[in-house]
Amino acid sequence: MEFQEMLGKRRAINFFDPNRDVDEATLRKAFEEGANAPSSFNLQPWKVIVLRDPVRKAALRKLASNQPKVTEAPVVLMILADRDGWKEGNETWKKRFETGFKPDQREWFAATTKTLYGGSPEASQAFATKNAGLFAMSFMYAASDLGLQTHPMDGFDHEGVRKEFNIPDNYWIPMLIAVGYAKPGLEILPKAWRQSYDDMVIKTY
Amino acid sequence: MEFQEMLGKRRAINFFDPNRDVDEATLRKAFEEGANAPSSFNLQPWKVIVLRDPVRKAALRKLASNQPKVTEAPVVLMILADRDGWKEGNETWKKRFETGFKPDQREWFAATTKTLYGGSPEASQAFATKNAGLFAMSFMYAASDLGLQTHPMDGFDHEGVRKEFNIPDNYWIPMLIAVGYAKPGLEILPKAWRQSYDDMVIKTY
């Protein structure tokens, strides 16, 4: 659909139709379109866990303020932001290097990514989570364009989820995304307040 | 344009036409469309500094590996991610609260946002930067749809930029975005490697 029409269709809906599944092909397409997002040196430091199992979704719901959408949506994604995604040994790092650079650039690439993203814990956290944010937004727009509804959530017990799902320490979990279709008859409220240009721009040079 | 066509048009181009300006109305529209992005409790913890002045862009370029696009692009945005955006006293927090909640929900809202996003420096850093990532992606797609070219950059001396532009400590600077039009005759290379669904999904339940 038209980009501007899609902008209006992308809404964080609260109630999903538990009887309407998301087929695998559509989900894959939303991921692969979403992957068009840019990222720091194209390092793509994000991974995803896909939950369709009612038992695992119920365990997640308990750690997410018991929000019904966690079990009602047919698919819930757990987005993982890789704080080690800039490290030379990292698998995605290697793939990105091999597909974009010459072997003799390896030392330079390793030093540059380490300096920029490995200089402090806050730099690594920012690297991982901003890039996961770029991907998540791109995914949600792609999903909306394919007729799906999404709802990003970060109101959950972060360390509880880490423990319950054995998430290694290199990953931060910036958000969950419920994916599915709206519950029949759901009333969509007008979009909430957004900052205007003048609200956002605090200085112009 | 069609969303899928826009996906192909959004490329991080390296060479901008220094002789073609971005008019204010188009830039505002890209911001206000980009602001359709979702965010944590709709707190929108991002602000922007807009640079058009050649002298300020030159100062920024020195801190950004001397990349020509910092001065060649007519507009460079400095995205600021507000690590205090969850605090009750924060201006955007207040506006968001007032436009979406009843006065007697204030205590609950303050406690919830503090617990989720103010529990540790890493939680605040993630809150600020993932949301800035959502906005930045949405802005870049909106800009592409309006015919603009963009290039996100985070290869810069973060603390040097903070000092040069007097950026308060509550802000992290997740990226700069060059905005403009492609240099005439610029050859656009094929899109670099992206993770497939199977690369991204590390576990399915």
Contacts between the chains, C-beta under 8 A, distances in Angstrom:
chain1	res1	chain2	res2	distance
A	1	B	2	7.1
A	1	B	3	6.1
A	2	B	1	7.0
A	2	B	2	6.4
A	2	B	3	7.2
A	3	B	1	6.1
A	3	B	2	7.2
A	3	B	3	5.1
A	3	B	6	5.0
A	3	B	141	7.0
A	3	B	142	7.7
A	3	B	145	4.2
A	4	B	33	7.3
A	4	B	145	7.0
A	6	B	3	5.0
A	7	B	33	6.0
A	7	B	36	4.9
A	7	B	142	7.6
A	8	B	36	7.9
A	10	B	36	6.9
A	10	B	38	7.9
A	12	B	38	5.0
A	27	B	197	7.8
A	28	B	197	4.5
A	31	B	197	4.6
A	31	B	200	6.2
A	31	B	201	7.7
A	32	B	194	7.6
A	32	B	196	6.6
A	32	B	197	6.0
A	33	B	4	7.2
A	33	B	7	6.0
A	35	B	194	4.3
A	35	B	195	5.7
A	35	B	196	7.7
A	35	B	200	7.2
A	36	B	7	4.9
A	36	B	8	7.9
A	36	B	10	6.9
A	36	B	191	7.3
A	36	B	194	6.9
A	37	B	137	5.9
A	38	B	10	7.9
A	38	B	12	5.0
A	38	B	140	7.4
A	38	B	152	5.5
A	40	B	154	5.3
A	41	B	155	7.7
A	42	B	192	5.1
A	42	B	193	7.3
A	44	B	194	7.0
A	44	B	195	5.3
A	46	B	200	6.9
A	47	B	200	5.9
A	47	B	201	7.5
A	47	B	202	4.7
A	48	B	200	5.0
A	48	B	201	5.2
A	48	B	202	7.1
A	49	B	201	7.4
A	49	B	202	6.5
A	49	B	203	4.6
A	49	B	204	7.4
A	49	B	205	7.2
A	50	B	201	5.5
A	50	B	203	7.5
A	50	B	204	4.6
A	50	B	205	7.2
A	51	B	204	7.9
A	51	B	205	4.8
A	52	B	204	7.4
A	52	B	205	6.7
A	53	B	205	4.3
A	56	B	205	4.1
A	57	B	205	8.0
A	80	B	202	7.5
A	81	B	126	7.7
A	81	B	130	7.5
A	92	B	195	6.9
A	92	B	199	7.5
A	95	B	193	6.7
A	95	B	199	7.7
A	96	B	192	7.9
A	96	B	193	6.4
A	99	B	192	6.8
A	99	B	193	3.8
A	100	B	192	5.5
A	100	B	193	6.7
A	112	B	155	7.4
A	116	B	154	6.8
A	116	B	155	6.0
A	121	B	122	6.9
A	122	B	121	6.9
A	122	B	122	7.6
A	122	B	125	5.3
A	122	B	172	7.3
A	123	B	158	7.1
A	125	B	122	5.3
A	125	B	125	4.6
A	125	B	126	6.0
A	125	B	129	7.2
A	126	B	81	7.6
A	126	B	125	6.0
A	126	B	129	4.5
A	126	B	172	5.6
A	126	B	174	5.8
A	127	B	154	7.8
A	129	B	125	7.2
A	129	B	126	4.5
A	129	B	129	4.6
A	129	B	130	4.2
A	129	B	133	6.9
A	130	B	81	7.5
A	130	B	129	4.3
A	130	B	130	6.6
A	130	B	132	6.2
A	130	B	133	4.1
A	130	B	136	7.6
A	130	B	154	7.7
A	130	B	174	4.3
A	130	B	175	6.9
A	131	B	133	6.6
A	132	B	130	6.1
A	132	B	133	6.8
A	133	B	129	6.9
A	133	B	130	4.0
A	133	B	131	6.6
A	133	B	132	6.8
A	133	B	133	2.2
A	133	B	134	4.7
A	133	B	136	7.5
A	133	B	137	6.9
A	134	B	133	4.7
A	134	B	134	7.8
A	134	B	136	6.5
A	134	B	137	4.5
A	134	B	152	7.9
A	135	B	137	7.9
A	136	B	130	7.6
A	136	B	133	7.5
A	136	B	134	6.5
A	137	B	37	5.9
A	137	B	133	7.0
A	137	B	134	4.5
A	137	B	135	7.9
A	137	B	137	3.7
A	137	B	138	5.5
A	138	B	137	5.5
A	138	B	141	7.6
A	140	B	38	7.4
A	141	B	3	7.0
A	141	B	138	7.6
A	141	B	141	6.5
A	142	B	3	7.6
A	142	B	7	7.6
A	145	B	3	4.2
A	145	B	4	7.0
A	152	B	38	5.5
A	152	B	134	7.9
A	154	B	40	5.3
A	154	B	116	6.8
A	154	B	127	7.8
A	154	B	130	7.8
A	155	B	41	7.7
A	155	B	112	7.4
A	155	B	116	6.0
A	158	B	123	7.1
A	172	B	122	7.3
A	172	B	126	5.6
A	174	B	126	5.8
A	174	B	130	4.3
A	175	B	130	6.8
A	191	B	36	7.3
A	192	B	42	5.1
A	192	B	96	7.9
A	192	B	99	6.8
A	192	B	100	5.5
A	193	B	42	7.3
A	193	B	95	6.7
A	193	B	96	6.4
A	193	B	99	3.8
A	193	B	100	6.7
A	194	B	32	7.7
A	194	B	35	4.3
A	194	B	36	6.9
A	194	B	44	6.9
A	195	B	35	5.7
A	195	B	44	5.3
A	195	B	92	6.9
A	196	B	32	6.6
A	196	B	35	7.7
A	197	B	27	7.8
A	197	B	28	4.6
A	197	B	31	4.6
A	197	B	32	6.0
A	199	B	92	7.5
A	199	B	95	7.7
A	200	B	31	6.2
A	200	B	35	7.2
A	200	B	46	6.9
A	200	B	47	5.9
A	200	B	48	5.0
A	201	B	31	7.7
A	201	B	47	7.5
A	201	B	48	5.2
A	201	B	49	7.4
A	201	B	50	5.5
A	202	B	47	4.7
A	202	B	48	7.1
A	202	B	49	6.5
A	202	B	80	7.5
A	203	B	49	4.6
A	203	B	50	7.4
A	204	B	49	7.4
A	204	B	50	4.6
A	204	B	51	7.8
A	204	B	52	7.3
A	205	B	49	7.2
A	205	B	50	7.2
A	205	B	51	4.8
A	205	B	52	6.8
A	205	B	53	4.3
A	205	B	56	4.1
